Amino acid sequence: MAEVRVRFYGSFRNITGKEMDSIQLDQATLEGLVQAIETAYGQGFTQVLRDPQQKLSPGMMVLVNGKQFTGWQTLLSEGDDVTFMSAIAGGGPPSEALPTDTPHRKATRGGLSYGLVGVAACPGIRLHRYNLR
């Protein structure tokens, strides 16, 4: 048995209603954790997390101790930190009226922009900025 800390961001936080949980696992694998979360919070969690072929759904990310997972059979140990997060999107066409002079103020109104939530909780992630015009 292993107890792991689980962090939820984006869609996963909406499904669970929690930022964080501590889950005791009988089967100490990522698959075992997903099954335990599904038991606790319902099938909606798994439906968002995986596609029909049981692969990670597009736009979803799973981190184990700050590193992207390598498969559902990834072994988990006592005290591991697992993060479930989803990409966020929104907006419309770029607006010249909005300030874009600093990176944190690069804005769109009604356009499509992507980002990740909860990155501060995952120090192993490196983000790269892409301008897709």
N, CA and C atoms as a LAMMPS dump frame, in Angstrom:
ITEM: TIMESTEP
0
ITEM: NUMBER OF ATOMS
399
ITEM: BOX BOUNDS ff ff ff
-5.0000000000000000e+02 5.0000000000000000e+02
-5.0000000000000000e+02 5.0000000000000000e+02
-5.0000000000000000e+02 5.0000000000000000e+02
ITEM: ATOMS id mol type element x y z
1 1 1 N 0.84 -1.196 0
2 1 2 C 0 0 0
3 1 3 C 0.872 1.242 0
4 2 1 N 0.386 2.247 -0.694
5 2 2 C 1.088 3.524 -0.747
6 2 3 C 0.071 4.654 -0.691
7 3 1 N 0.437 5.712 0.005
8 3 2 C -0.4 6.905 0.032
9 3 3 C 0.275 7.961 -0.826
10 4 1 N -0.46 8.486 -1.798
11 4 2 C 0.085 9.501 -2.695
12 4 3 C -0.745 10.775 -2.592
13 5 1 N -0.071 11.892 -2.858
14 5 2 C -0.754 13.183 -2.873
15 5 3 C -1.122 13.476 -4.321
16 6 1 N -2.359 13.893 -4.54
17 6 2 C -2.862 14.137 -5.888
18 6 3 C -3.323 15.586 -5.98
19 7 1 N -2.874 16.262 -7.044
20 7 2 C -3.271 17.649 -7.301
21 7 3 C -4.128 17.681 -8.559
22 8 1 N -5.199 18.471 -8.512
23 8 2 C -6.123 18.571 -9.632
24 8 3 C -6.171 20.017 -10.139
25 9 1 N -6.057 20.186 -11.457
26 9 2 C -6.142 21.5 -12.083
27 9 3 C -7.093 21.436 -13.273
28 10 1 N -7.627 22.595 -13.654
29 10 2 C -8.488 22.687 -14.837
30 10 3 C -9.724 21.82 -14.729
31 11 1 N -9.987 21.049 -15.773
32 11 2 C -11.174 20.185 -15.832
33 11 3 C -11.23 19.213 -14.666
34 12 1 N -10.073 18.736 -14.237
35 12 2 C -10.044 17.748 -13.151
36 12 3 C -10.487 18.356 -11.825
37 13 1 N -10.153 19.627 -11.609
38 13 2 C -10.614 20.295 -10.388
39 13 3 C -12.124 20.48 -10.433
40 14 1 N -12.651 20.763 -11.625
41 14 2 C -14.103 20.907 -11.767
42 14 3 C -14.811 19.592 -11.459
43 15 1 N -14.25 18.483 -11.893
44 15 2 C -14.866 17.171 -11.677
45 15 3 C -14.806 16.761 -10.215
46 16 1 N -13.64 16.937 -9.582
47 16 2 C -13.468 16.478 -8.202
48 16 3 C -13.96 17.49 -7.173
49 17 1 N -13.962 18.764 -7.549
50 17 2 C -14.32 19.802 -6.593
51 17 3 C -13.223 20.061 -5.584
52 18 1 N -12.02 19.562 -5.862
53 18 2 C -10.894 19.719 -4.927
54 18 3 C -9.638 20.146 -5.664
55 19 1 N -8.771 20.853 -4.927
56 19 2 C -7.441 21.174 -5.444
57 19 3 C -6.495 20.014 -5.224
58 20 1 N -6.665 19.338 -4.092
59 20 2 C -5.72 18.305 -3.708
60 20 3 C -6.433 17.226 -2.901
61 21 1 N -5.879 16.014 -2.968
62 21 2 C -6.401 14.907 -2.175
63 21 3 C -5.237 13.99 -1.846
64 22 1 N -5.397 13.204 -0.831
65 22 2 C -4.423 12.182 -0.463
66 22 3 C -5.141 10.845 -0.599
67 23 1 N -4.584 9.942 -1.414
68 23 2 C -5.27 8.692 -1.726
69 23 3 C -4.403 7.496 -1.368
70 24 1 N -4.999 6.576 -0.643
71 24 2 C -4.357 5.317 -0.252
72 24 3 C -4.597 4.302 -1.367
73 25 1 N -3.51 3.699 -1.873
74 25 2 C -3.626 2.773 -2.995
75 25 3 C -3.291 1.342 -2.596
76 26 1 N -4.135 0.408 -3.057
77 26 2 C -3.819 -1.008 -2.931
78 26 3 C -2.877 -1.409 -4.058
79 27 1 N -3.177 -0.913 -5.267
80 27 2 C -2.361 -1.173 -6.45
81 27 3 C -1.556 0.098 -6.721
82 28 1 N -0.261 0.092 -6.389
83 28 2 C 0.566 1.302 -6.441
84 28 3 C 1.105 1.578 -7.843
85 29 1 N 0.177 1.771 -8.782
86 29 2 C 0.524 2.181 -10.143
87 29 3 C -0.351 3.372 -10.505
88 30 1 N 0.004 4.044 -11.578
89 30 2 C -0.828 5.151 -12.034
90 30 3 C -2.223 4.651 -12.399
91 31 1 N -2.308 3.472 -13.006
92 31 2 C -3.617 2.87 -13.331
93 31 3 C -4.434 2.652 -12.06
94 32 1 N -3.802 2.154 -11.01
95 32 2 C -4.486 1.954 -9.735
96 32 3 C -4.991 3.264 -9.152
97 33 1 N -4.192 4.321 -9.311
98 33 2 C -4.608 5.638 -8.832
99 33 3 C -5.815 6.139 -9.622
100 34 1 N -5.773 5.997 -10.944
101 34 2 C -6.896 6.445 -11.776
102 34 3 C -8.171 5.697 -11.377
103 35 1 N -8.066 4.398 -11.127
104 35 2 C -9.23 3.612 -10.706
105 35 3 C -9.751 4.091 -9.35
106 36 1 N -8.842 4.398 -8.424
107 36 2 C -9.257 4.889 -7.106
108 36 3 C -9.947 6.255 -7.225
109 37 1 N -9.426 7.12 -8.087
110 37 2 C -10.042 8.435 -8.29
111 37 3 C -11.414 8.272 -8.934
112 38 1 N -11.526 7.366 -9.907
113 38 2 C -12.818 7.116 -10.551
114 38 3 C -13.842 6.61 -9.538
115 39 1 N -13.41 5.738 -8.644
116 39 2 C -14.299 5.226 -7.6
117 39 3 C -14.776 6.363 -6.685
118 40 1 N -13.856 7.262 -6.358
119 40 2 C -14.194 8.358 -5.447
120 40 3 C -15 9.473 -6.111
121 41 1 N -14.705 9.782 -7.392
122 41 2 C -15.287 10.971 -8.02
123 41 3 C -16.139 10.689 -9.254
124 42 1 N -16.211 9.453 -9.693
125 42 2 C -17.07 9.111 -10.821
126 42 3 C -16.326 8.933 -12.137
127 43 1 N -17.045 8.39 -13.112
128 43 2 C -16.463 8.067 -14.415
129 43 3 C -16.1 9.301 -15.226
130 44 1 N -16.652 10.446 -14.893
131 44 2 C -16.335 11.671 -15.621
132 44 3 C -14.849 11.962 -15.623
133 45 1 N -14.179 11.621 -14.519
134 45 2 C -12.735 11.841 -14.422
135 45 3 C -12.004 11.069 -15.515
136 46 1 N -12.308 9.781 -15.634
137 46 2 C -11.637 8.924 -16.61
138 46 3 C -12.032 9.297 -18.029
139 47 1 N -13.276 9.698 -18.232
140 47 2 C -13.73 10.081 -19.568
141 47 3 C -12.975 11.305 -20.082
142 48 1 N -12.629 12.216 -19.197
143 48 2 C -11.856 13.396 -19.591
144 48 3 C -10.38 13.027 -19.758
145 49 1 N -9.88 12.173 -18.895
146 49 2 C -8.458 11.821 -18.881
147 49 3 C -8.024 11 -20.089
148 50 1 N -8.837 10.012 -20.492
149 50 2 C -8.411 9.067 -21.527
150 50 3 C -9.372 9.037 -22.714
151 51 1 N -8.807 8.713 -23.875
152 51 2 C -9.629 8.539 -25.071
153 51 3 C -10.149 7.097 -25.115
154 52 1 N -10.978 6.742 -26.101
155 52 2 C -11.528 5.378 -26.166
156 52 3 C -10.47 4.265 -26.266
157 53 1 N -9.273 4.599 -26.755
158 53 2 C -8.195 3.598 -26.832
159 53 3 C -7.375 3.548 -25.544
160 54 1 N -7.842 4.226 -24.5
161 54 2 C -7.207 4.273 -23.186
162 54 3 C -5.885 5.046 -23.171
163 55 1 N -5.661 5.867 -24.19
164 55 2 C -4.491 6.741 -24.224
165 55 3 C -4.868 8.072 -23.593
166 56 1 N -3.861 8.818 -23.183
167 56 2 C -4.094 10.135 -22.607
168 56 3 C -4.788 11.025 -23.631
169 57 1 N -5.902 11.628 -23.244
170 57 2 C -6.653 12.507 -24.143
171 57 3 C -5.811 13.717 -24.536
172 58 1 N -6.022 14.236 -25.759
173 58 2 C -5.302 15.442 -26.18
174 58 3 C -5.568 16.594 -25.214
175 59 1 N -4.526 17.336 -24.905
176 59 2 C -4.658 18.488 -24.02
177 59 3 C -4.593 18.157 -22.54
178 60 1 N -4.47 16.881 -22.186
179 60 2 C -4.382 16.48 -20.787
180 60 3 C -2.926 16.164 -20.444
181 61 1 N -2.557 16.391 -19.202
182 61 2 C -1.196 16.115 -18.767
183 61 3 C -1.234 15.452 -17.396
184 62 1 N -0.384 14.44 -17.226
185 62 2 C -0.237 13.765 -15.943
186 62 3 C 1.236 13.809 -15.577
187 63 1 N 1.524 14.306 -14.376
188 63 2 C 2.9 14.389 -13.901
189 63 3 C 3.047 13.558 -12.633
190 64 1 N 4.131 12.818 -12.558
191 64 2 C 4.464 12.063 -11.351
192 64 3 C 5.756 12.659 -10.82
193 65 1 N 5.676 13.271 -9.645
194 65 2 C 6.812 13.962 -9.045
195 65 3 C 7.421 14.986 -10.01
196 66 1 N 6.558 15.717 -10.729
197 66 2 C 6.996 16.787 -11.608
198 66 3 C 7.451 16.355 -12.989
199 67 1 N 7.401 15.063 -13.285
200 67 2 C 7.83 14.569 -14.596
201 67 3 C 6.653 13.907 -15.298
202 68 1 N 6.592 14.095 -16.625
203 68 2 C 5.489 13.522 -17.387
204 68 3 C 5.521 11.996 -17.265
205 69 1 N 4.345 11.406 -17.061
206 69 2 C 4.273 9.965 -16.86
207 69 3 C 4.654 9.208 -18.118
208 70 1 N 5.1 7.965 -17.948
209 70 2 C 5.558 7.158 -19.082
210 70 3 C 4.566 6.073 -19.46
211 71 1 N 3.538 5.882 -18.675
212 71 2 C 2.521 4.883 -18.985
213 71 3 C 1.656 4.612 -17.775
214 72 1 N 0.525 3.974 -18.009
215 72 2 C -0.437 3.722 -16.933
216 72 3 C 0.115 2.759 -15.89
217 73 1 N 1.146 1.976 -16.229
218 73 2 C 1.732 1.041 -15.27
219 73 3 C 2.906 1.65 -14.498
220 74 1 N 3.077 2.97 -14.597
221 74 2 C 4.101 3.673 -13.829
222 74 3 C 3.91 3.358 -12.348
223 75 1 N 4.98 2.9 -11.703
224 75 2 C 4.917 2.546 -10.277
225 75 3 C 4.91 3.807 -9.416
226 76 1 N 4.099 3.779 -8.379
227 76 2 C 4.018 4.876 -7.426
228 76 3 C 4.509 4.398 -6.075
229 77 1 N 5.138 5.308 -5.336
230 77 2 C 5.659 4.989 -4.013
231 77 3 C 5.023 5.894 -2.972
232 78 1 N 5.155 5.504 -1.727
233 78 2 C 4.656 6.294 -0.607
234 78 3 C 5.164 7.728 -0.723
235 79 1 N 4.231 8.695 -0.641
236 79 2 C 4.596 10.102 -0.66
237 79 3 C 4.756 10.721 -2.042
238 80 1 N 4.56 9.943 -3.109
239 80 2 C 4.663 10.51 -4.455
240 80 3 C 3.611 11.595 -4.655
241 81 1 N 3.925 12.523 -5.548
242 81 2 C 3.034 13.626 -5.874
243 81 3 C 2.602 13.461 -7.333
244 82 1 N 1.289 13.303 -7.565
245 82 2 C 0.755 13.115 -8.911
246 82 3 C -0.151 14.29 -9.233
247 83 1 N 0.061 14.883 -10.414
248 83 2 C -0.698 16.052 -10.836
249 83 3 C -1.462 15.739 -12.109
250 84 1 N -2.745 16.069 -12.113
251 84 2 C -3.592 15.939 -13.298
252 84 3 C -3.973 17.357 -13.72
253 85 1 N -3.662 17.721 -14.965
254 85 2 C -4.024 19.055 -15.435
255 85 3 C -4.446 19.013 -16.897
256 86 1 N -5.211 20.027 -17.259
257 86 2 C -5.685 20.136 -18.632
258 86 3 C -5.264 21.477 -19.202
259 87 1 N -5.093 21.508 -20.526
260 87 2 C -4.792 22.765 -21.201
261 87 3 C -6.024 23.646 -21.106
262 88 1 N -5.792 24.936 -21.118
263 88 2 C -6.91 25.872 -21.095
264 88 3 C -6.905 26.645 -22.399
265 89 1 N -8.061 27.059 -22.846
266 89 2 C -8.171 27.823 -24.092
267 89 3 C -9.321 28.798 -23.981
268 90 1 N -9.249 29.839 -24.755
269 90 2 C -10.346 30.792 -24.782
270 90 3 C -9.98 32.007 -25.591
271 91 1 N -10.902 32.919 -25.75
272 91 2 C -10.63 34.169 -26.431
273 91 3 C -11.147 34.231 -27.85
274 92 1 N -10.63 35.163 -28.64
275 92 2 C -11.054 35.399 -30.018
276 92 3 C -9.945 36.039 -30.817
277 93 1 N -10.25 36.764 -31.906
278 93 2 C -9.191 37.365 -32.713
279 93 3 C -8.38 38.371 -31.915
280 94 1 N -7.086 38.504 -32.197
281 94 2 C -6.265 39.466 -31.45
282 94 3 C -6.825 40.874 -31.569
283 95 1 N -6.73 41.6 -30.52
284 95 2 C -7.203 42.978 -30.506
285 95 3 C -6.008 43.9 -30.336
286 96 1 N -5.834 44.838 -31.255
287 96 2 C -4.727 45.784 -31.166
288 96 3 C -4.92 46.742 -29.988
289 97 1 N -6.149 46.83 -29.491
290 97 2 C -6.426 47.75 -28.388
291 97 3 C -5.909 47.223 -27.061
292 98 1 N -5.612 45.94 -26.989
293 98 2 C -5.143 45.364 -25.735
294 98 3 C -3.624 45.472 -25.648
295 99 1 N -3.069 45.759 -24.464
296 99 2 C -1.615 45.89 -24.327
297 99 3 C -0.918 44.55 -24.563
298 100 1 N 0.195 44.606 -25.308
299 100 2 C 0.969 43.385 -25.564
300 100 3 C 2.456 43.638 -25.348
301 101 1 N 2.78 44.664 -24.567
302 101 2 C 4.171 45.062 -24.409
303 101 3 C 4.974 44.173 -23.471
304 102 1 N 4.324 43.39 -22.635
305 102 2 C 5.037 42.484 -21.748
306 102 3 C 4.47 41.08 -21.902
307 103 1 N 5.295 40.045 -21.684
308 103 2 C 4.82 38.671 -21.903
309 103 3 C 3.543 38.322 -21.144
310 104 1 N 3.431 38.765 -19.882
311 104 2 C 2.243 38.404 -19.113
312 104 3 C 1.016 39.187 -19.567
313 105 1 N 1.201 40.192 -20.424
314 105 2 C 0.065 40.985 -20.894
315 105 3 C -0.267 40.693 -22.35
316 106 1 N 0.41 39.721 -22.962
317 106 2 C 0.073 39.358 -24.341
318 106 3 C -1.344 38.833 -24.312
319 107 1 N -2.231 39.509 -25
320 107 2 C -3.646 39.207 -24.833
321 107 3 C -4.343 39.015 -26.168
322 108 1 N -5.419 38.286 -26.126
323 108 2 C -6.312 38.168 -27.269
324 108 3 C -7.719 38.38 -26.756
325 109 1 N -8.572 38.834 -27.619
326 109 2 C -9.972 38.991 -27.252
327 109 3 C -10.762 38.137 -28.229
328 110 1 N -11.268 37.001 -27.757
329 110 2 C -12.034 36.118 -28.599
330 110 3 C -11.164 35.168 -29.419
331 111 1 N -9.825 35.314 -29.393
332 111 2 C -8.916 34.434 -30.149
333 111 3 C -8.654 33.151 -29.379
334 112 1 N -7.79 32.338 -29.877
335 112 2 C -7.497 31.071 -29.232
336 112 3 C -6.093 31.126 -28.674
337 113 1 N -5.965 30.905 -27.398
338 113 2 C -4.653 30.863 -26.781
339 113 3 C -4.616 29.684 -25.832
340 114 1 N -3.463 29.076 -25.7
341 114 2 C -3.33 27.901 -24.854
342 114 3 C -2.36 28.184 -23.724
343 115 1 N -2.58 27.534 -22.62
344 115 2 C -1.68 27.634 -21.493
345 115 3 C -1.899 26.45 -20.59
346 116 1 N -1.107 26.354 -19.549
347 116 2 C -1.27 25.293 -18.56
348 116 3 C -1.532 25.934 -17.221
349 117 1 N -2.413 25.313 -16.446
350 117 2 C -2.68 25.79 -15.096
351 117 3 C -1.88 24.944 -14.127
352 118 1 N -1.534 25.533 -13.014
353 118 2 C -0.87 24.773 -11.966
354 118 3 C 0.601 24.529 -12.189
355 119 1 N 1.233 25.281 -13.045
356 119 2 C 2.631 25.033 -13.356
357 119 3 C 3.518 25.303 -12.15
358 120 1 N 3.142 26.238 -11.296
359 120 2 C 3.948 26.54 -10.118
360 120 3 C 4.085 25.317 -9.219
361 121 1 N 3.112 24.421 -9.253
362 121 2 C 3.161 23.229 -8.418
363 121 3 C 4.038 22.146 -9.035
364 122 1 N 4.527 22.367 -10.236
365 122 2 C 5.294 21.367 -10.967
366 122 3 C 6.622 21.963 -11.396
367 123 1 N 7.596 22.035 -10.5
368 123 2 C 8.842 22.729 -10.809
369 123 3 C 9.65 22.082 -11.928
370 124 1 N 9.386 20.841 -12.305
371 124 2 C 10.154 20.183 -13.361
372 124 3 C 9.718 20.559 -14.759
373 125 1 N 8.653 21.344 -14.896
374 125 2 C 8.133 21.691 -16.217
375 125 3 C 8.892 22.894 -16.762
376 126 1 N 9.257 22.813 -18.033
377 126 2 C 9.826 23.965 -18.725
378 126 3 C 8.809 24.413 -19.759
379 127 1 N 8.469 25.668 -19.732
380 127 2 C 7.503 26.194 -20.691
381 127 3 C 8.234 26.975 -21.765
382 128 1 N 7.792 26.833 -22.976
383 128 2 C 8.328 27.572 -24.1
384 128 3 C 7.205 28.398 -24.687
385 129 1 N 7.514 29.605 -25.102
386 129 2 C 6.504 30.492 -25.649
387 129 3 C 6.563 30.44 -27.168
388 130 1 N 5.438 30.179 -27.77
389 130 2 C 5.345 30.117 -29.227
390 130 3 C 4.362 31.175 -29.695
391 131 1 N 4.712 31.837 -30.752
392 131 2 C 3.807 32.803 -31.356
393 131 3 C 3.235 32.158 -32.607
394 132 1 N 1.973 31.804 -32.585
395 132 2 C 1.35 31.081 -33.688
396 132 3 C 0.441 31.999 -34.482
397 133 1 N 0.986 32.853 -35.301
398 133 2 C 0.184 33.775 -36.115
399 133 3 C 0.217 33.352 -37.55
